[in-house]
Amino acid sequence: MSLRTVTHFPHAVQAVEHCWIPLPDGTRLAARLWLPESALDAPVPAILEYIPYRKRDASRLRDDIMHHYFAGHGYACVRVDLRGSGDSEGVLQDEYLQQELDDGADVIDWISRQPWCSGPVGMIGISWGGFNGLQIAAMRPPALKAVVSVCSTDDRYADDIHHMGGCLLGDNLSWASTMFAYNALPPDPELAGDAWRELWFQRLEGSGLWLDKWLRHQHRDTYWKHGSICENWSAVQCPVMAVSGWADGYSNAVFRLLANLRVPRLGLVGPWSHKYPHQGVPGPAIGFLQECLRWWGRWLKHQETGIMDEPMLRAWMQDSVPPTTYYDLRPGRWVGEPSWPSPNVQQESLTLAWPGTLATPASKVPEQEMTIQSPLSVGLFAGKWCSYAATPDLPHDQREEDGGALVFTSHPLEASLEILGAVIVELELKANRPVATVAARLSDVAPDDKATRITYGLLNLTHRDGSEAPKPLEPDRRYRVKITLNDVAQTFRAGHKLRLSLSTSYWPLAWPPPEPARLAIITGVSHLHLPVRPPRNADDARIVFERPEGGPLSTEIRRLTPQQHNWRVIRDLAQDRSTLEVINDHGTVLLAALDLEMQRTTLEWYSYQGDDFSSPRGETYSERGFRRGNWKVRTVTRTVLTCSPTHFFIHAELDAYEGEKRVYSRNWDTSIPRDLV
């Protein structure tokens, strides 16, 4: 359902293009404001979004849609660039540093004291802004009264873009490269004045290579515990609405937040990728901003809006679909649970049986070893750890992946089956190497044999007892391990089959282990546990959302060059080399009101050769630029990550151009020991 642009609101809106927020150390952060015109006479609560994605240009249109809408309904909206990003002063040296969180608390205090603010402040954000909303809430700034956290996490090690089950994610490289490019961009001279070039060079010189920092923390140490609110749930004392989508990388956090926070809380999970739900893809998108107004009204204005009468969890129960890498719409329906964990969800188990079936508990299944040593090709059709819906980045038909995996398939279902929550795989296994990985995938197999991946999970088996102090495997020793797959809501139709697929590699979604490993899975004592939810149609039918709405844009956008988004799997049979090429070219657009041209292109390549576990290679290339009249700047970044059995190797390049002249250049070359990864 397309977003409806609202132009008439209960409150006329005054947009303030730029203002400075002073910090105690003298640094100034840049902000855009949307204020009800009457706010100076009748102050209103405020809503803050605090992120590094350039309020002036890169996130401008998204910000317009949301913050103008909130302001038109009686809230002062403040969109702030983090220190060292966008038009703010300083240097951004890493994500979620204590400096960032302290700055955020100071910003909230500043907002609460403005003449247009009545005192209460809420925080909203997606991804980075969802993270720091929770992190700042744990600091308890007095004016912060409620949070809406979208596509975020409570656990920076176990459930973020860096690691999964103790495995190093390919998106760790991709995300580091994204921020490498963002951090190299200058502020806008129209706002920064003559200081823009000095501020630019401070960033170029001072931001650093974040990939190097992250790869030096391969286990769950104090670096990752910082900013992980799961370390102390009770620190969060304000109400939290947690939101995500099944195609996003962060849906699991919604369930943990509902289960562990002890404050008023709601969870909302749709079919969406890494986007706000009013712009959600795959659809259906919903009237998310209207839901937020109900939330803000309850907690910032103390109105009875009915939002807390909703089920604690509202989730989109996805129907069966054929496999493909992009969906406009995921068919299904909304379901609700009054609490989480829910008494309406019961665990049902199937047993892994020889020669590759899923047996019911009543079946007598003997113990027998089934072995698997997967090729590096398993994972080429896995899609992205976190779908951004900018490219065809969802998993394709799993049958080719299953050719390199050990598969266990059920009999055709006699009746439809619905699951809600986390699928758990319990395995008894042995390995022939001290470091080994198991990737587990649950697929919906249609009568025509097409296999759609429903959920998956990874485990670096050295992390079987935790990620703070991993331990090597003893070859040929028997272990019992648990792999928790991503939470999901899914209907399996009658006549379809469930398929569990196990592999020892999942590249490039996750970096492979140092050497090939063979696993022996013990059937009869290994199990698949399903969170089964019987339909509750009468209750579920009450869950409805309005059509998505948003505020008007502040500028016309003119496309100057075409955009291109694609994923390509390239098999060079002569060299026995396979490459996944990701093209994410946004082309060049003109923001007419700013007379500003903006260009962004990112290319990624992930390759391997034959069965050589030292051959995986990830390379990213980003080019970004701005132009207004005679002012023209461009940055080019390139990062290459390779490995040996004992080390990771990083090569990175940063070049900055003013006009056609290169004004800054720097290279990095570093090696980092592998530590049971």
SULLIN-V703238 format. One record per residue. N is the residue number from 1. PHI is phi in radians with two decimals (NA if undefined). PSI is psi in whole degrees, -180 to 180 (* if undefined). D_FIRST is the distance of its C-alpha to the first C-alpha in whole Angstrom. Layout:
BEGIN
{{N & PHI & PSI & D_FIRST} {N & PHI & PSI & D_FIRST}}
END
This chain:
BEGIN
{{1 & NA & 126 & 0} {2 & -1.29 & 153 & 4} {3 & -1.32 & 133 & 7} {4 & -1.65 & 125 & 9} {5 & -1.44 & 123 & 13} {6 & -1.66 & 133 & 15} {7 & -2.04 & -17 & 19} {8 & -2.06 & 125 & 21} {9 & -2.19 & 164 & 22} {10 & -1.06 & -27 & 24} {11 & -2.16 & 131 & 26} {12 & -1.15 & 145 & 27} {13 & -1.99 & 133 & 26} {14 & -1.84 & 121 & 29} {15 & -1.71 & 129 & 28} {16 & -1.90 & 112 & 31} {17 & -1.08 & -36 & 30} {18 & -2.76 & 135 & 33} {19 & -2.57 & 159 & 35} {20 & -1.76 & 137 & 38} {21 & -1.94 & 113 & 38} {22 & -1.36 & 139 & 41} {23 & -1.81 & 161 & 42} {24 & -1.00 & -29 & 46} {25 & -1.53 & 6 & 47} {26 & 1.67 & -13 & 46} {27 & -1.19 & 145 & 43} {28 & -1.99 & 132 & 40} {29 & -1.76 & 144 & 37} {30 & -1.62 & 140 & 34} {31 & -2.42 & 150 & 31} {32 & -1.87 & 145 & 29} {33 & -2.19 & 146 & 29} {34 & -2.23 & 116 & 26} {35 & -2.18 & 138 & 29} {36 & -1.02 & 136 & 29} {37 & -1.06 & -25 & 31} {38 & -1.53 & 3 & 33} {39 & -1.14 & -31 & 33} {40 & -1.17 & -31 & 37} {41 & -1.54 & -32 & 38} {42 & -2.33 & 84 & 36} {43 & -0.97 & 151 & 35} {44 & -2.27 & 162 & 32} {45 & -1.12 & 160 & 30} {46 & -2.06 & 154 & 29} {47 & -2.22 & 127 & 26} {48 & -1.94 & 135 & 27} {49 & -2.13 & 128 & 26} {50 & -2.33 & 96 & 28} {51 & -2.52 & 169 & 28} {52 & -1.74 & 16 & 29} {53 & -1.73 & 33 & 27} {54 & 1.14 & 87 & 28} {55 & -1.07 & -30 & 27} {56 & -1.22 & -33 & 28} {57 & -2.43 & -63 & 26} {58 & -1.10 & -41 & 25} {59 & -1.85 & 13 & 22} {60 & -1.01 & -50 & 22} {61 & -1.19 & -40 & 19} {62 & -1.09 & -41 & 17} {63 & -1.12 & -42 & 20} {64 & -0.96 & -49 & 19} {65 & -1.01 & -44 & 16} {66 & -1.46 & -51 & 17} {67 & -1.34 & -34 & 21} {68 & -1.09 & -38 & 21} {69 & -1.09 & -49 & 18} {70 & -1.09 & -44 & 21} {71 & -1.08 & -38 & 24} {72 & -1.14 & -16 & 22} {73 & -1.86 & 18 & 23} {74 & 1.72 & 32 & 26} {75 & -2.28 & 145 & 26} {76 & -1.52 & 120 & 28} {77 & -1.89 & 134 & 26} {78 & -2.28 & 119 & 28} {79 & -1.96 & 114 & 27} {80 & -2.02 & 134 & 30} {81 & -1.41 & 134 & 31} {82 & -1.03 & 158 & 33} {83 & -0.88 & 127 & 37} {84 & 1.45 & 7 & 37} {85 & -2.20 & 158 & 34} {86 & 0.95 & -123 & 32} {87 & -1.79 & 7 & 34} {88 & -1.41 & 156 & 36} {89 & -1.42 & 168 & 40} {90 & 1.65 & -170 & 41} {91 & -2.29 & 134 & 40} {92 & -1.65 & 115 & 38} {93 & -1.86 & -10 & 40} {94 & -3.12 & 172 & 37} {95 & -1.56 & 139 & 34} {96 & 1.09 & 28 & 35} {97 & -1.10 & 158 & 38} {98 & -1.05 & -32 & 40} {99 & -1.03 & -44 & 41} {100 & -1.05 & -44 & 37} {101 & -1.22 & -39 & 37} {102 & -1.10 & -42 & 40} {103 & -1.02 & -43 & 38} {104 & -1.07 & -41 & 35} {105 & -1.12 & -38 & 37} {106 & -1.15 & -38 & 39} {107 & -1.10 & -44 & 36} {108 & -1.06 & -43 & 35} {109 & -1.08 & -44 & 38} {110 & -1.07 & -45 & 38} {111 & -1.04 & -46 & 35} {112 & -1.10 & -21 & 37} {113 & -1.72 & 2 & 40} {114 & -1.33 & 150 & 38} {115 & -1.13 & -21 & 39} {116 & -1.56 & -1 & 35} {117 & -1.90 & 134 & 34} {118 & -1.45 & -3 & 36} {119 & 2.16 & -54 & 36} {120 & -1.23 & 143 & 33} {121 & -2.28 & 138 & 31} {122 & -1.98 & 155 & 28} {123 & -2.04 & 137 & 27} {124 & -2.31 & 145 & 23} {125 & -3.03 & 153 & 22} {126 & -1.99 & 137 & 21} {127 & 1.12 & -115 & 23} {128 & -0.93 & -46 & 26} {129 & -1.20 & -26 & 26} {130 & -1.27 & -38 & 25} {131 & -1.06 & -57 & 28} {132 & -1.27 & -19 & 30} {133 & -1.08 & -45 & 29} {134 & -1.18 & -42 & 30} {135 & -1.15 & -42 & 33} {136 & -1.25 & -34 & 34} {137 & -1.02 & -37 & 33} {138 & -1.17 & -18 & 36} {139 & -1.48 & -13 & 38} {140 & 1.03 & 51 & 38} {141 & -1.07 & 134 & 38} {142 & -0.98 & -35 & 39} {143 & -1.41 & -14 & 36} {144 & -1.39 & 117 & 33} {145 & -1.95 & -17 & 32} {146 & -2.90 & 157 & 29} {147 & -2.35 & 140 & 26} {148 & -2.01 & 113 & 23} {149 & -1.99 & 115 & 23} {150 & -1.97 & 131 & 20} {151 & 0.92 & 58 & 21} {152 & -2.31 & -175 & 25} {153 & -2.50 & 156 & 28} {154 & -1.72 & -6 & 31} {155 & -2.40 & 102 & 33} {156 & -1.26 & -21 & 33} {157 & -1.59 & -55 & 36} {158 & -1.35 & -22 & 34} {159 & -2.55 & 55 & 31} {160 & -2.38 & -176 & 30} {161 & -1.25 & -5 & 29} {162 & -1.60 & -46 & 33} {163 & -2.42 & 157 & 34} {164 & -2.58 & 118 & 33} {165 & 1.04 & 29 & 36} {166 & 1.42 & 0 & 39} {167 & -1.60 & 145 & 37} {168 & -1.38 & 123 & 37} {169 & -1.43 & 146 & 33} {170 & -1.09 & -30 & 33} {171 & -1.18 & -16 & 30} {172 & -1.04 & -44 & 33} {173 & -1.17 & -46 & 34} {174 & -1.04 & -45 & 31} {175 & -1.23 & -41 & 30} {176 & -1.04 & -39 & 33} {177 & -1.23 & -36 & 33} {178 & -1.05 & -47 & 30} {179 & -1.28 & -30 & 32} {180 & -0.97 & -44 & 35} {181 & -1.26 & -46 & 33} {182 & -1.01 & -46 & 32} {183 & -1.21 & -15 & 35} {184 & -1.55 & -1 & 37} {185 & -1.56 & 148 & 35} {186 & -1.53 & 165 & 37} {187 & -1.25 & 167 & 36} {188 & -1.40 & 124 & 35} {189 & -1.02 & -26 & 39} {190 & -1.11 & -24 & 38} {191 & -1.83 & -39 & 37} {192 & -1.47 & -17 & 40} {193 & 1.22 & -152 & 42} {194 & -1.15 & -15 & 45} {195 & -1.39 & -3 & 45} {196 & -1.04 & -40 & 42} {197 & -1.22 & -41 & 44} {198 & -1.07 & -43 & 46} {199 & -1.12 & -37 & 43} {200 & -1.08 & -48 & 41} {201 & -1.22 & -29 & 44} {202 & -1.07 & -40 & 44} {203 & -1.21 & -47 & 41} {204 & -1.00 & -39 & 42} {205 & -1.48 & -31 & 45} {206 & -1.85 & -17 & 44} {207 & -1.23 & -39 & 41} {208 & 1.53 & 178 & 42} {209 & -1.79 & 100 & 41} {210 & -1.17 & -31 & 39} {211 & -1.00 & -39 & 39} {212 & -1.06 & -44 & 42} {213 & -1.08 & -46 & 42} {214 & -1.17 & -39 & 39} {215 & -1.24 & -13 & 41} {216 & -1.51 & 4 & 44} {217 & -2.27 & 80 & 43} {218 & -1.57 & -10 & 42} {219 & -2.08 & 173 & 43} {220 & -1.39 & 92 & 42} {221 & -2.00 & -171 & 44} {222 & -1.10 & -26 & 44} {223 & -1.05 & -47 & 42} {224 & -1.42 & -28 & 39} {225 & -1.15 & -33 & 40} {226 & -1.07 & 129 & 39} {227 & 1.45 & 0 & 36} {228 & -1.71 & 103 & 35} {229 & -1.22 & -12 & 35} {230 & -1.13 & -16 & 36} {231 & -1.18 & -24 & 39} {232 & -2.76 & 84 & 39} {233 & -1.00 & -36 & 37} {234 & -1.19 & -12 & 39} {235 & -1.14 & -28 & 39} {236 & -1.45 & 119 & 35} {237 & -2.10 & 1 & 36} {238 & -1.89 & 159 & 33} {239 & -1.08 & 146 & 29} {240 & -2.31 & 128 & 27} {241 & -1.82 & 120 & 23} {242 & -1.89 & 131 & 22} {243 & -2.37 & 142 & 19} {244 & -2.84 & -170 & 18} {245 & -2.45 & 156 & 16} {246 & -1.15 & -27 & 18} {247 & -1.53 & -2 & 18} {248 & -1.52 & 166 & 19} {249 & -1.51 & -4 & 23} {250 & -2.10 & 22 & 23} {251 & -1.21 & -29 & 22} {252 & -1.08 & -33 & 26} {253 & -1.10 & -32 & 27} {254 & -1.00 & -44 & 24} {255 & -1.24 & -38 & 27} {256 & -1.20 & -39 & 30} {257 & -1.11 & -42 & 29} {258 & -1.12 & -38 & 28} {259 & -1.32 & -28 & 32} {260 & -2.00 & -26 & 34} {261 & -1.22 & 153 & 33} {262 & -2.13 & 37 & 35} {263 & -2.16 & 167 & 33} {264 & -0.97 & 132 & 30} {265 & -2.68 & 151 & 27} {266 & -2.40 & 150 & 24} {267 & -2.17 & 140 & 22} {268 & -2.42 & 121 & 18} {269 & -2.31 & 119 & 17} {270 & -1.91 & -167 & 14} {271 & -1.46 & 6 & 13} {272 & -1.36 & 164 & 13} {273 & -1.57 & -153 & 15} {274 & -1.44 & 66 & 17} {275 & -2.50 & 156 & 15} {276 & -1.07 & 143 & 14} {277 & -1.12 & -22 & 11} {278 & -1.30 & -12 & 9} {279 & -2.09 & 24 & 9} {280 & -1.16 & 133 & 9} {281 & -2.41 & 131 & 10} {282 & -1.07 & 151 & 10} {283 & -1.34 & 176 & 7} {284 & -1.47 & 136 & 6} {285 & -1.24 & 159 & 6} {286 & -2.29 & 170 & 8} {287 & -1.33 & 67 & 10} {288 & -1.15 & -39 & 12} {289 & -1.13 & -32 & 14} {290 & -1.16 & -38 & 15} {291 & -1.12 & -40 & 16} {292 & -1.09 & -39 & 18} {293 & -1.07 & -39 & 20} {294 & -1.11 & -39 & 21} {295 & -1.16 & -51 & 23} {296 & -1.10 & -39 & 24} {297 & -1.04 & -40 & 25} {298 & -1.21 & -44 & 27} {299 & -1.78 & -18 & 29} {300 & -1.84 & -25 & 29} {301 & -2.06 & -2 & 30} {302 & 1.04 & 39 & 31} {303 & -1.70 & 151 & 29} {304 & -1.54 & 95 & 28} {305 & -1.71 & -8 & 25} {306 & 1.49 & -2 & 24} {307 & -1.11 & -34 & 23} {308 & -1.44 & -1 & 26} {309 & -1.51 & -8 & 26} {310 & -1.28 & 160 & 23} {311 & -0.99 & 148 & 24} {312 & -1.00 & -38 & 25} {313 & -2.09 & 128 & 22} {314 & -2.08 & 125 & 19} {315 & -2.43 & 149 & 18} {316 & -1.54 & 112 & 15} {317 & -1.40 & 107 & 18} {318 & -1.36 & 139 & 17} {319 & -1.54 & 168 & 18} {320 & -1.17 & 137 & 20} {321 & -2.42 & 153 & 19} {322 & -1.15 & 153 & 21} {323 & -1.29 & 135 & 22} {324 & -2.82 & 168 & 20} {325 & -1.59 & -4 & 20} {326 & -2.68 & 135 & 16} {327 & -2.20 & 132 & 13} {328 & -1.26 & -36 & 10} {329 & -2.51 & 136 & 9} {330 & -1.83 & 112 & 12} {331 & -1.11 & 151 & 13} {332 & 2.84 & -157 & 14} {333 & -2.70 & 161 & 15} {334 & -1.44 & 139 & 16} {335 & -2.24 & 158 & 19} {336 & -2.38 & 149 & 22} {337 & -2.27 & 136 & 25} {338 & -1.27 & -18 & 27} {339 & -2.73 & 165 & 29} {340 & -2.49 & 129 & 29} {341 & -1.05 & 151 & 31} {342 & -1.76 & 137 & 30} {343 & -1.21 & -12 & 33} {344 & -1.48 & -6 & 31} {345 & -1.90 & 123 & 30} {346 & -2.12 & 143 & 34} {347 & -1.40 & 129 & 35} {348 & -2.14 & 142 & 36} {349 & -2.10 & 146 & 38} {350 & -2.15 & 151 & 39} {351 & -1.86 & 135 & 42} {352 & -1.27 & 125 & 42} {353 & -2.25 & 148 & 44} {354 & -1.30 & 138 & 46} {355 & -1.79 & 26 & 46} {356 & 2.39 & 43 & 42} {357 & -2.13 & 165 & 41} {358 & -1.89 & 114 & 39} {359 & -1.76 & 150 & 41} {360 & -1.29 & 160 & 41} {361 & -1.01 & -28 & 43} {362 & -1.27 & -16 & 46} {363 & -1.31 & 145 & 47} {364 & -1.62 & 113 & 50} {365 & -2.03 & 117 & 49} {366 & -1.30 & 156 & 51} {367 & -1.28 & 134 & 51} {368 & -2.76 & 143 & 51} {369 & -1.51 & 133 & 50} {370 & -2.20 & 129 & 47} {371 & -1.90 & 155 & 47} {372 & -2.60 & 134 & 45} {373 & -2.39 & 100 & 45} {374 & -1.40 & 150 & 42} {375 & -1.30 & 161 & 42} {376 & -1.18 & -11 & 40} {377 & -1.23 & -21 & 37} {378 & -1.19 & 116 & 35} {379 & 2.18 & -14 & 32} {380 & -1.11 & -23 & 32} {381 & -1.94 & 23 & 29} {382 & -1.41 & -17 & 28} {383 & 1.34 & -170 & 25} {384 & -1.62 & 148 & 25} {385 & -0.98 & -39 & 26} {386 & -2.27 & 111 & 23} {387 & -1.30 & 132 & 20} {388 & -1.82 & -3 & 18} {389 & 1.00 & 19 & 16} {390 & -1.61 & -22 & 18} {391 & -2.34 & 168 & 20} {392 & -1.28 & 79 & 20} {393 & -1.94 & 16 & 21} {394 & -1.61 & 162 & 21} {395 & -1.18 & 142 & 24} {396 & -1.58 & -176 & 25} {397 & -0.85 & 127 & 27} {398 & -1.46 & 0 & 29} {399 & -1.15 & -37 & 32} {400 & -1.19 & -38 & 34} {401 & -1.10 & -39 & 33} {402 & -1.14 & -20 & 35} {403 & -1.12 & -23 & 38} {404 & -1.88 & 19 & 39} {405 & -2.23 & 167 & 38} {406 & -1.63 & 121 & 40} {407 & -2.04 & 145 & 38} {408 & -2.26 & 119 & 38} {409 & -2.10 & 138 & 36} {410 & -1.40 & 170 & 36} {411 & -1.25 & 159 & 37} {412 & -0.97 & 138 & 34} {413 & -1.22 & 135 & 33} {414 & -1.37 & -26 & 34} {415 & -2.47 & 161 & 31} {416 & -1.12 & 152 & 28} {417 & -2.29 & 133 & 28} {418 & -2.11 & 135 & 25} {419 & -2.15 & 149 & 26} {420 & -2.57 & 115 & 25} {421 & 2.18 & -152 & 27} {422 & -1.73 & 125 & 29} {423 & -1.38 & 137 & 31} {424 & -2.14 & 133 & 34} {425 & -1.95 & 121 & 37} {426 & -1.89 & 123 & 40} {427 & -2.15 & 139 & 43} {428 & -1.77 & 128 & 46} {429 & -2.65 & 168 & 47} {430 & -2.34 & 152 & 50} {431 & -2.25 & 155 & 49} {432 & -1.81 & 8 & 52} {433 & -2.36 & 156 & 51} {434 & -1.25 & -22 & 51} {435 & -2.17 & 126 & 47} {436 & -2.64 & 154 & 45} {437 & -2.11 & 146 & 41} {438 & -2.20 & 128 & 39} {439 & -1.91 & 130 & 35} {440 & -2.07 & 129 & 34} {441 & -2.20 & 136 & 31} {442 & -1.89 & 125 & 29} {443 & -2.13 & 154 & 28} {444 & -1.74 & 113 & 26} {445 & -1.76 & 117 & 29} {446 & -1.40 & 167 & 28} {447 & -1.03 & -23 & 30} {448 & -1.54 & 10 & 30} {449 & 1.37 & -2 & 31} {450 & -1.14 & 138 & 28} {451 & -2.04 & 117 & 28} {452 & -1.80 & 120 & 24} {453 & -1.19 & 130 & 25} {454 & -1.73 & -44 & 24} {455 & -2.80 & 167 & 26} {456 & -2.73 & 167 & 29} {457 & -2.68 & 159 & 31} {458 & -2.22 & 151 & 34} {459 & -2.57 & 119 & 38} {460 & -1.31 & 113 & 41} {461 & -1.15 & -15 & 43} {462 & -1.25 & -14 & 46} {463 & -1.73 & 20 & 43} {464 & -1.06 & -28 & 44} {465 & -1.90 & 15 & 45} {466 & 2.23 & 164 & 43} {467 & -1.87 & 0 & 42} {468 & -1.37 & -38 & 45} {469 & -2.42 & 73 & 48} {470 & -1.04 & 156 & 47} {471 & -2.28 & 136 & 50} {472 & -1.05 & 154 & 51} {473 & -1.37 & 147 & 51} {474 & -1.59 & 116 & 54} {475 & -0.91 & 134 & 54} {476 & 1.24 & 7 & 54} {477 & -1.49 & 143 & 54} {478 & -1.51 & 132 & 52} {479 & -2.23 & 152 & 49} {480 & -1.97 & 123 & 46} {481 & -2.28 & 159 & 43} {482 & -2.18 & 129 & 40} {483 & -2.00 & 117 & 36} {484 & -1.62 & 118 & 33} {485 & -1.42 & 163 & 30} {486 & -1.05 & 141 & 27} {487 & -1.00 & 149 & 25} {488 & -2.77 & 156 & 23} {489 & -2.14 & 119 & 21} {490 & -2.62 & 138 & 21} {491 & -1.75 & 128 & 22} {492 & -1.80 & 121 & 25} {493 & -1.31 & 156 & 26} {494 & -1.00 & 139 & 29} {495 & 1.59 & -16 & 31} {496 & -1.50 & 167 & 29} {497 & -2.14 & 153 & 31} {498 & -1.64 & 140 & 31} {499 & -2.32 & 125 & 33} {500 & -1.77 & 125 & 34} {501 & -2.06 & 131 & 35} {502 & -2.09 & 131 & 37} {503 & -2.40 & 163 & 38} {504 & -1.79 & 5 & 41} {505 & -2.61 & 158 & 38} {506 & -2.68 & 52 & 35} {507 & -1.50 & 138 & 35} {508 & -1.72 & 11 & 33} {509 & -1.04 & -38 & 31} {510 & -2.33 & 145 & 34} {511 & -1.20 & 135 & 38} {512 & -1.21 & 162 & 40} {513 & -1.17 & 171 & 43} {514 & -1.10 & -27 & 47} {515 & -2.62 & 159 & 48} {516 & -1.03 & 140 & 47} {517 & -2.25 & 143 & 47} {518 & -1.90 & 131 & 48} {519 & -1.89 & 142 & 46} {520 & -1.93 & 114 & 48} {521 & -1.62 & 131 & 46} {522 & -1.64 & 110 & 48} {523 & -1.31 & 163 & 46} {524 & 1.55 & -32 & 47} {525 & -2.12 & 7 & 47} {526 & -1.87 & 143 & 43} {527 & -2.43 & 155 & 40} {528 & -1.98 & 120 & 37} {529 & -1.87 & 125 & 35} {530 & -1.92 & 135 & 32} {531 & -1.51 & 88 & 30} {532 & -1.48 & 132 & 30} {533 & -2.13 & 110 & 28} {534 & -1.12 & 143 & 29} {535 & -1.01 & 143 & 26} {536 & -2.26 & 70 & 26} {537 & -1.07 & -40 & 23} {538 & -1.13 & -44 & 24} {539 & -1.19 & -43 & 24} {540 & -1.15 & -33 & 21} {541 & -1.13 & -17 & 19} {542 & -1.35 & -13 & 20} {543 & -1.50 & 112 & 17} {544 & -2.37 & 152 & 14} {545 & -2.23 & 151 & 12} {546 & -1.31 & 169 & 10} {547 & -1.14 & 143 & 7} {548 & -1.10 & 136 & 7} {549 & -2.27 & 162 & 10} {550 & -2.84 & 169 & 13} {551 & -1.42 & 171 & 16} {552 & -1.33 & 156 & 17} {553 & -1.40 & 151 & 19} {554 & -1.57 & -4 & 23} {555 & -2.68 & 152 & 23} {556 & -1.32 & 143 & 22} {557 & -1.99 & 125 & 22} {558 & -2.02 & 126 & 24} {559 & -1.46 & 124 & 24} {560 & -1.71 & -32 & 27} {561 & -2.35 & 153 & 27} {562 & -1.22 & 158 & 25} {563 & -1.84 & 159 & 23} {564 & -2.54 & 131 & 24} {565 & -2.33 & 128 & 22} {566 & -2.84 & 157 & 24} {567 & -2.12 & 134 & 26} {568 & -2.28 & 129 & 29} {569 & -1.75 & 120 & 32} {570 & -2.01 & 122 & 35} {571 & -1.93 & 110 & 38} {572 & -1.68 & 97 & 42} {573 & -1.25 & -28 & 44} {574 & -1.14 & -40 & 47} {575 & -1.69 & -4 & 47} {576 & 0.96 & 44 & 45} {577 & -2.11 & 133 & 42} {578 & -2.04 & 141 & 38} {579 & -2.38 & 133 & 36} {580 & -1.72 & 119 & 32} {581 & -1.87 & 127 & 31} {582 & -1.98 & 122 & 28} {583 & -1.96 & 120 & 27} {584 & -2.31 & 75 & 25} {585 & -1.85 & 110 & 26} {586 & -1.50 & -4 & 23} {587 & 1.17 & -158 & 26} {588 & -2.09 & 133 & 27} {589 & -2.20 & 157 & 25} {590 & -1.92 & 122 & 27} {591 & -1.53 & 99 & 26} {592 & -1.07 & -43 & 27} {593 & -1.13 & -24 & 28} {594 & -1.74 & -5 & 30} {595 & 0.87 & 45 & 32} {596 & -2.17 & 123 & 31} {597 & -1.57 & 138 & 30} {598 & -2.32 & 128 & 28} {599 & -2.23 & 139 & 29} {600 & -2.61 & 126 & 28} {601 & -2.43 & 133 & 28} {602 & -2.32 & 132 & 29} {603 & -2.17 & 143 & 31} {604 & -2.38 & 145 & 32} {605 & -2.35 & 130 & 34} {606 & -2.21 & 121 & 35} {607 & -2.38 & 166 & 38} {608 & -2.72 & 165 & 41} {609 & -2.25 & 124 & 44} {610 & 0.93 & -130 & 45} {611 & -1.95 & 27 & 46} {612 & -1.54 & 107 & 47} {613 & -1.32 & -3 & 45} {614 & -1.67 & 1 & 47} {615 & -1.62 & -16 & 45} {616 & -0.95 & 136 & 41} {617 & -2.50 & 129 & 40} {618 & -2.02 & 132 & 37} {619 & -2.36 & 136 & 37} {620 & -2.22 & 147 & 34} {621 & -2.39 & 127 & 34} {622 & -2.27 & 139 & 33} {623 & -2.30 & 128 & 33} {624 & -2.37 & 145 & 32} {625 & -2.74 & 159 & 33} {626 & -2.35 & 150 & 33} {627 & -2.61 & 132 & 35} {628 & -2.52 & 112 & 36} {629 & 1.02 & -124 & 39} {630 & -1.48 & -7 & 42} {631 & -1.53 & 120 & 40} {632 & -2.51 & 122 & 38} {633 & -2.29 & 153 & 38} {634 & -2.67 & 141 & 37} {635 & -2.19 & 146 & 37} {636 & -2.25 & 125 & 37} {637 & -2.17 & 147 & 37} {638 & -2.49 & 135 & 38} {639 & -2.34 & 135 & 39} {640 & -2.22 & 128 & 40} {641 & -2.10 & 124 & 41} {642 & -2.28 & -177 & 43} {643 & -2.70 & 163 & 45} {644 & -2.18 & 179 & 49} {645 & -1.06 & -19 & 49} {646 & -2.01 & -15 & 51} {647 & -2.49 & 156 & 49} {648 & -1.77 & 147 & 45} {649 & -2.20 & 129 & 46} {650 & -2.03 & 130 & 44} {651 & -2.16 & 129 & 44} {652 & -2.41 & 149 & 42} {653 & -2.34 & 140 & 42} {654 & -2.35 & 123 & 41} {655 & -2.25 & 136 & 42} {656 & -2.17 & 139 & 41} {657 & -2.19 & 139 & 42} {658 & -2.05 & 114 & 43} {659 & 1.14 & -131 & 43} {660 & -1.74 & 3 & 44} {661 & -1.66 & 129 & 46} {662 & -1.34 & 121 & 46} {663 & -1.91 & -9 & 47} {664 & -2.69 & 140 & 46} {665 & -2.64 & 137 & 46} {666 & -2.66 & 142 & 46} {667 & -2.09 & 150 & 47} {668 & -2.19 & 139 & 46} {669 & -2.44 & 121 & 48} {670 & -2.61 & 154 & 48} {671 & -2.17 & 144 & 49} {672 & -2.32 & 125 & 48} {673 & -1.07 & 140 & 49} {674 & -1.38 & 140 & 47} {675 & -2.22 & 84 & 48} {676 & 1.02 & 37 & 47} {677 & -2.17 & * & 43}}
END
